[in-house]
């Protein structure tokens, strides 16, 4: 009789621990075993543990784009013409000085950067001039100083965005 009650209690805590762990992006089977072995203490541990990182299965990773070739405005900046500080590309008001951009101006800037990013990626596929790409040991500020960025964060000489230059350590050939 007591063995049956203990078994039901262990299974109950195993199921509850697994459910709580699953809701926190943790391994439900592993936490279920902990709940089974440690009962109430395993369940309390499952409740107390923080959220785990969300992982994608390999089939999900293959079905989603890798990020290359896909334009994300949040990854791009523009330079405020009033205070020369960098702000998000889609910002309508500068957070530093309060300068306001019209909706049409913001849409135009986003479209320009989108075209330049998509154009530079397709135009340069497989045709990188390796002399202009420096290794990671080079100073980012030094590499950025070789470019002449205009108000929308794109080099006037090579037509690459500030983000592309930083990510790829690209030295402007026009410098």
Residue, then its C-alpha position, 0 to 999 in steps of 0.5 A: x500500500x505505501x509502496x503504491x502511494x510512493x510510486x504514484x507520488x514519484x510519477x506525479x512529480x516526474x510528470x509535473x517536473x517535466x511539464x514545468x521544464x518544458x515550459x522553460x525550454x529545458x529538457x522535459x525527460x531529464x527533469x522528469x527523471x529528477x522529479x521521479x527520483x527526488x519527488x517534491x525536491x525535484x519539482x521545486x528545483x524544476x520550478x526554481x531553475x531559470x529559462x533555458x535558451x531556445x534551440x531550433x531543431x536541424x530541420x527548422x534551421x534548414x528551413x529558415x534563412x541564414x540571414x545572408x541576403x535578407x535585409x534587416x533594418x535593425x542591423x543598420x544605422x544612419x548618421x544624424x545630419x544635425x549632431x553626427x551621432x548614429x541612430x537606427x535606420x528607421x528612427x524618425x527622431x534623433x535620440x541625441x538632439x531631437x532632429x526629426x526626419x519625415x516619413x518619406x525621408x526615412x522610407x527613402x533611406x531604408x530603401x537605399x540601404x536595402x538596395x545597396x545591401x542586396x546589390x552588393x551581396x549579389x554583385x560580389x558573390x564569389x568575386x571578393x577582392x581579397x586585398x581589401x579584406x583584412x584579418x581580425x587583428x586590424x583595428x575596426x576604427x582604422x578600417x572605418x576611417x578608410x571609408x567616406x560614410x554619408x548621412x545614411x551610413x553608406x560609403x560614397x566610394x565603395x557603396x558598402x554600408x557601415x555594418x558590412x564594413x565592420x563585419x567583414x573588415x573591408x578597407x575602402x579601395x578608394x582611400 
